[in-house]
Amino acid sequence: MDVLKRNNVRISGAGSQAMVFVHGFGCNQRMWRLVAPAFEAHYQVILLDLVGAGQSDLTAYDPARYSSLAAHAEDIREVLRTLNLSDVVFVGHSVSAMIGVLAAIQEPALFSRLVLVAPSPRYLNDAGYTGGFEATDIEELLETMDNNYLGWSAAITPMIMGHADRPVLTEELNNSFCNTDPTIARHFARVTFLSDNRADLSLVRTPTLILQCAYDALAPLAVGGFLHQHIPHSQLVVLDTSGHCPHLSAPEATIKAIKAYLEPVTSVSSL
């Protein structure tokens, strides 16, 4: 199988170091269009679609294989190895933040930095842990998806985007959800919302930036604090914005935070 075709890999930019952007649930690489170009002058920018999303090879989506996030992490590693890359800056949104964490644990030499945008290691509340959802919330969410996917999408996207005053953003996210194969989306939703990667965090050895939104219904502030506490060599930056998609709703602030984190590395490498 052609790995690059499988994940619909697109490459741009003029830099020697690679920077890969990976989208969240129900989305595709187009969601990075307001952020990724800002890094093309200094990085080789790589965009891709997770298998099952966007213009990826949908026939490659095997529910048994993709029953955990580890399979997507292996896909990322395969793409980077195919391109003969190492010391890559990984930028992952939402569930792909944890996919990046797993990939970096599995093969740390591939990565120099992790940038986790609106991440969550577990969406369910637990003893001593605030994930944002009770088990009944998640079960209701998944049941609604099974019964009426399009209705579920229309109902949940305003909450995810978090900007009622900017309906065009919610419409874009809803359209992205609606353009995703419903069968794959329902399966991936279960994998995403029922995953628990808390035990993996302490295994991360790659320096990590955690970008948290101040008001996020899917990943409350406590989640960012938990990640920062449990990932060694991590920094936490809270963006003064609402919603779960700052790369769409607050791209300038997102770019600024990522550049501020990477600047010391860029400056040293250019000497």
Residue pairs with C-beta under 8 A, 6 or more apart in sequence:
1 57
1 60
3 9
3 75
3 78
3 79
3 82
4 79
4 82
4 83
5 57
6 51
6 56
6 57
6 60
6 75
7 48
7 49
7 50
7 51
7 56
7 57
7 75
7 79
8 29
8 48
8 49
8 54
8 55
8 56
8 57
9 46
9 47
9 48
9 79
9 83
10 29
10 46
10 47
10 48
11 44
11 45
11 46
11 47
11 83
12 36
12 37
12 40
12 44
12 45
12 47
13 19
13 39
13 40
13 41
13 42
13 43
13 44
13 45
14 40
14 41
14 42
14 44
15 39
15 40
15 41
15 42
15 43
15 44
16 44
17 42
17 43
17 44
17 87
17 88
17 89
17 112
17 269
18 43
18 44
18 45
18 46
18 80
18 83
18 85
18 87
18 88
18 89
19 36
19 39
19 43
19 44
19 45
19 46
19 88
19 89
19 91
20 46
20 47
20 48
20 76
20 79
20 80
20 88
20 89
20 90
20 91
21 29
21 32
21 35
21 36
21 45
21 46
21 47
21 48
21 91
21 92
22 48
22 50
22 76
22 90
22 91
22 92
22 93
22 96
22 99
22 100
23 29
23 31
23 32
23 49
23 50
23 53
23 54
23 93
23 96
24 31
24 93
24 94
24 95
24 96
24 118
24 244
24 245
25 94
25 95
25 185
25 188
25 189
25 192
26 53
26 153
26 173
26 176
26 177
26 180
26 185
27 53
27 54
27 93
27 173
27 176
28 49
28 53
28 54
28 55
28 176
29 47
29 48
29 49
29 54
30 54
30 176
31 93
31 176
31 245
31 247
31 248
32 47
32 91
32 247
34 247
34 248
34 251
35 91
35 247
35 251
35 254
35 255
35 258
36 45
36 47
37 45
38 255
38 259
39 45
39 255
39 258
39 259
42 266
43 89
46 79
46 83
46 88
48 56
48 76
48 79
49 55
49 56
50 56
50 72
50 75
50 96
50 99
51 57
51 58
51 60
51 61
51 66
51 72
51 75
52 58
52 61
52 66
52 180
52 181
52 184
52 188
53 180
53 184
58 181
58 184
61 181
61 184
63 187
65 71
66 72
66 187
66 188
66 191
67 191
68 191
68 195
69 95
69 98
69 99
69 102
69 191
69 192
69 195
69 197
70 102
70 106
72 96
72 99
73 99
73 100
73 102
73 103
73 106
74 103
74 106
76 90
76 99
76 100
76 103
77 103
77 106
77 107
77 110
80 86
80 88
80 110
81 110
85 110
86 109
86 110
87 109
87 110
87 111
87 112
88 110
88 111
88 112
89 111
89 112
89 113
89 115
89 262
90 100
90 103
90 104
90 111
90 113
90 114
90 115
91 100
91 115
91 117
91 258
92 98
92 99
92 100
92 114
92 115
92 116
92 117
92 119
93 117
93 118
93 245
93 247
94 117
94 118
94 119
94 120
94 218
94 219
94 244
95 192
95 195
97 114
97 116
97 117
97 118
97 119
97 120
98 119
98 120
98 121
98 195
98 197
98 200
100 111
100 114
100 116
101 114
101 116
101 119
101 121
101 197
101 200
101 201
101 204
101 231
102 197
102 200
103 110
103 111
104 110
104 111
104 114
104 204
104 205
104 206
105 200
105 203
105 204
105 205
108 205
108 206
111 206
112 206
112 207
112 265
113 206
113 207
113 208
113 209
113 261
113 262
113 265
114 204
114 206
114 207
114 208
114 209
115 208
115 209
115 211
115 258
115 261
116 208
116 209
116 210
116 211
116 227
117 211
117 246
117 247
117 254
118 211
118 212
118 213
118 216
118 218
118 219
118 244
118 245
118 246
119 210
119 219
119 223
119 224
119 227
120 131
120 132
120 218
120 219
120 223
121 196
121 197
121 198
121 200
121 201
121 223
121 226
121 227
122 129
122 131
122 195
122 196
122 197
122 198
123 131
123 132
123 133
123 138
123 192
123 193
123 195
123 218
123 219
124 131
124 133
124 134
124 135
124 138
124 193
124 194
124 196
125 131
125 132
125 133
125 134
129 198
129 226
130 220
130 222
130 223
130 226
131 223
132 217
132 218
132 219
132 220
132 223
133 141
133 193
138 193
138 194
141 152
141 156
141 189
141 193
142 186
142 189
142 190
142 193
144 151
144 152
144 155
145 152
145 185
145 186
145 189
146 186
149 182
149 185
149 186
150 178
153 174
153 177
153 178
154 174
157 170
157 173
157 174
157 177
158 164
158 170
159 217
159 218
160 173
160 217
160 218
160 243
160 244
160 245
161 169
161 170
161 173
161 243
161 244
161 245
161 248
161 249
162 213
162 215
162 216
162 217
162 242
162 243
162 244
162 245
162 249
163 169
163 170
163 242
163 243
163 249
164 170
166 249
169 245
169 248
169 249
172 248
173 245
173 248
177 185
198 226
198 230
201 227
201 230
201 231
202 230
202 231
202 232
204 231
204 232
204 233
204 234
205 232
205 233
206 233
207 233
207 234
208 231
208 233
208 234
208 235
209 234
209 235
209 237
209 257
209 258
209 261
210 224
210 227
210 228
210 231
210 234
210 235
210 236
210 237
211 237
211 239
211 246
211 254
211 257
211 258
212 219
212 221
212 223
212 224
212 236
212 237
212 238
212 239
213 219
213 238
213 239
213 241
213 242
213 243
213 244
213 246
214 221
214 238
214 239
214 240
214 241
214 242
215 241
215 242
215 243
216 242
216 243
216 244
217 243
217 244
218 244
219 244
221 238
224 236
224 238
225 236
227 234
227 236
228 234
228 235
228 236
235 261
237 257
237 261
239 246
239 250
239 253
239 254
239 257
240 253
241 249
241 250
241 253
242 249
243 249
246 253
246 254
247 254
